[in-house]
Amino acid sequence: MARNDSLETGELTDTSFYILLSLVEARHGYLIMQNIEELTDGGFSIGPASMYTTIKKLLSAELIEQYGDGKGKRKTYIATDKGLKLLEKDIKRREQMIFHAKQVLNQKGDRLG
Amino acid sequence: MKKKYVVSRGLAFGEEKDMAKLTSYAKQGWVLERFAPFGFLLKKGKVQHLSFAVDYNKDPDDEYFAYFEQAGWTHMCSGVDYIHVFSSPEGTQPIYSDRETTLEKYEVEKKNTGMVALPSLIATILLFICGNLEGVSGLMEEVLIWSGFATMIVFVFSGMPYVGYRYKLSKVRKGWGK
């Protein structure tokens, strides 16, 4: 696999984040996209080539694994313990970002108000 | 059945322009049928409003194609079971939706073409040097020089795409999401 840039630094891209989140439960690979669109009300969607590439990356980083022995289109994936840990860590990182943003914006609001 | 041949600019250099050309032909009812040497073969059908996209995958299985199908992209044709062209109704979400995976697409192609370009360049240089050494017999000289021309052709056809993909990568790095 070429590069795992962000996976190596322990950060998930938005694409990997939503895929990993969808795979907290076992799911057919090709149905992950549909799940993400439903979950985000169409707000976030992943192109099929990006989906395929990211799934391969997550597999090679052992963040997800194949579930059962389906072949081809029937392949099913699920997040590994390592994947779940990284997901939790990334959720915290994202919460921190929101926290910081709110802090700054609230201060600005106070000054104006 | 009427057919038309259109020449490709080479996907490494003119991917977007080639795809746009396929879109405009489809609007006139000429729809992509398959790859042809240095271009595409189109066949006359009904007028369609389609977007086209190309992807590379050396061992595609049903799973790979299922992702595209699910997202509304129809597989049109493949070249040497490695280059795959898809089409979708205009306005469908692009096949690559983030910077990281788009970079990876071209990184892999850059690496693959580079792995052919560099050795063929070295071979060309060595063959020409050896062919011009003093003391090489006439026949041997011919063989070396002609082999040098052969590896030079390999170099041109791998080196040019290599440069194309490098350029593409720098464009994606600078421009994504801006």
Interface residues (C-beta under 8 A of the other chain):
Chain A: A2 R3 D5 S6 T13 D14 T15 G29 Y30 L31 M33 Q34 S45 I46 G47 P48 A49 S50 M51 Y52 T53 T54 G72 K73 K75
Chain B: A53 D55 N57 D61 D62 E63 Y64 A66 Y67 F68 E69 Q70 A71 W73 Q93 P94 I95 Y96 S97 D98 E100 T101 T102 L103 E104 K105 E107 V108 K111
